[in-house]
Amino acid sequence: MTELLLRLFVRDYQNCQSPSVHSAIGKLAGITGILCNILLFCGKLAAGVLSGSVSVIADAVNNLSDASSSLVTLLGFRMAQQPADRDHPYGHARYEYISGLVVAALILLIGADLAKSSAGKILHPSEVEFSAVTIIILLCSIAVKIWMSVFFASLGRRIDSTTLRATSVDSRNDVVASAAVLAGCLAGYFFDINIDGFVGLAVAVFILYSGVSIAKETISPLLGQRADPGLVEHISNLVLSHDKILGIHDLLVHDYGPGQCFASLHAELSAEEDPLVCHDIIDEIECEVLEKLNVHLVIHYDPVLLDDEEWNEMHRIVEEIIRSLDPRLSMHDFRMVRGAKQTKLVFDLAIPYSMTKQCRRLKDRIDEELARRGKKYLTVIRFDGKD
């Protein structure tokens, strides 16, 4: 079914890296969500009013909130495709994350209101009339929501969309909510037990949980979350696959929304290489990363001395000292700055985030070890946090 809908409504749907395809798939998901949830809302609302069940009405309102969420998603994808302008040189792709955050806020508001209504039903219970029609409607709703969850998850994987993955999880939670309402209906129908208010409260809790989960998932990229380890590995492997690259460090990835990924890194090449050749190699790598990974990469060229005896000796000694202090420490961008009176050892030291408060102590330990070995150098250390 997913493949059929993509063939019908999305041109060139297999080119998932294309911004136009990304937008078209988002619009397809939004329209599908709006139509399906409105139909479910109408059916459940009718069943809830006829039976007087607050849990069925709560489930119906949940579907109405999902329709509103799909509308926000649709608008978010549309706004995210606006081109870059003077005030937003990196584009507007983060609108997709903002739309997900709005969806979460709507879900939380509706969940809180339903929790209040259900609590009132628990305190002041009233007779509920269940029928075969109500049960059939709920069974159909569960089937539709299972399909929607699979459909949105499939689209989310195709275009790597946080919003669509969140929508899929929301649909999956709706399956659990509708199943709980159905269980309450069956309990009342066969055992004459009125748990309608409690089931309605359970549904409200599921809605609130869904809203909190979606909010966390959409806020994280807006704040600047850690880069996807898989993407980091792909970039690293691609850069290091070039023979002239001796090593890389300081890889930073900046996410400006789906399809707008920027990265930078330092690449080490021999200082004896022709700078023009190094420049061509770096240009080639940047173009290759953009073509294969859709990442705008900027590479900083770090020349490395390979035949300087003093440089090699001090590089080895400093590495030995660092490893002796803590195996988790690593050094990069090592260089020597020779002056008239004293030579400086300048390097970056990558340390775990848990050790960021120990920078001064680490520098003192390194200086002490160098002095103990009779090496009179001034160290200039820049500390980088790492996992």
JOWO-V50840 format. One record per helix or strand of 3 or more residues. SS is the DSSP state (a for helix, b for strand). FROM is the first residue (numbers start at 0). LEN is the number of residues. If there is no record, write none. Layout:
# JOWO-V50840
ss->SS from->FROM len->LEN
ss->SS from->FROM len->LEN
This chain:
# JOWO-V50840
ss->a from->1 len->8
ss->a from->18 len->33
ss->a from->53 len->27
ss->a from->94 len->29
ss->a from->131 len->28
ss->a from->161 len->30
ss->a from->195 len->28
ss->a from->228 len->12
ss->b from->246 len->9
ss->b from->260 len->10
ss->a from->274 len->19
ss->b from->294 len->10
ss->a from->308 len->17
ss->b from->329 len->9
ss->b from->342 len->10
ss->a from->352 len->20
ss->b from->377 len->9
